[in-house]
Amino acid sequence: MRYLGLVSIGWLAVASGCGLGDNPCAADGTCDEELNNQNNVPTGPTCGDVASLRADAIASSVVVLGGVSLASSAPIADLLASPATYDGQVLQIEGSVLGVCDNRGCWVSLSDGKVSALNLKVTDGAVDFRDYTAVGLYMVGEGVFQKTGEHGAQLYIQSHGAKVGTLNCP
C-alpha cells in the first residue's frame, strides 16, 4: 500500500483538470473552476480549501482502523490551549500530515495549518501509518484525547480510527 502517493498525484491531474489543455491553474494547485466547468472538466479539492480537503478525506476509501463517525472536528489549537478540559473525551481532529513515526509507524502528526500540531497515536505495532499516509496528505482522525500521552498531548485512535484524503499538499 505504499503506492498511495502515486495514486494521489494521478487523481489530482485527472480530477482537478490541472495541466489538461488550456485550463489555467495557479501555483497553489487551484484551477479556474468556471472555465473547467465550461469544458466539462471535473474539479476536485484544492490545498487551500479546508472544507473540500475534509470532504475528500471523509469520502476516501483509505480507512485506518474503524474510520470516523463524528460530524465535526475540534480545533487542534483549542485542545492544546486547554488540554485538561478535553482529557478523556472522544473527539475528532483534522489536518495535513507533518510527519509519520519512522520507527514503527505508530503515530502521525497533524497540523492545523497554523502553529498547532497534534499526534494521532495507536499502540506500538498495532498500525503502521506509513502504509496509509504520507507527509502532505490531509487526514481526519477520531479517538480519545489524552492530555499526557507518550508524546505529550495526543489523540489515541486505537478504538476508533481515521480517514486519509487523496490530495497531497506539501
Summary of the structure (lengths in Angstrom):
residues: 170
radius of gyration: 16.6
end to end distance: 19.9
largest distance: 53.2
contacts: 556
relative contact order: 0.21
helix: 24%
strand: 34%
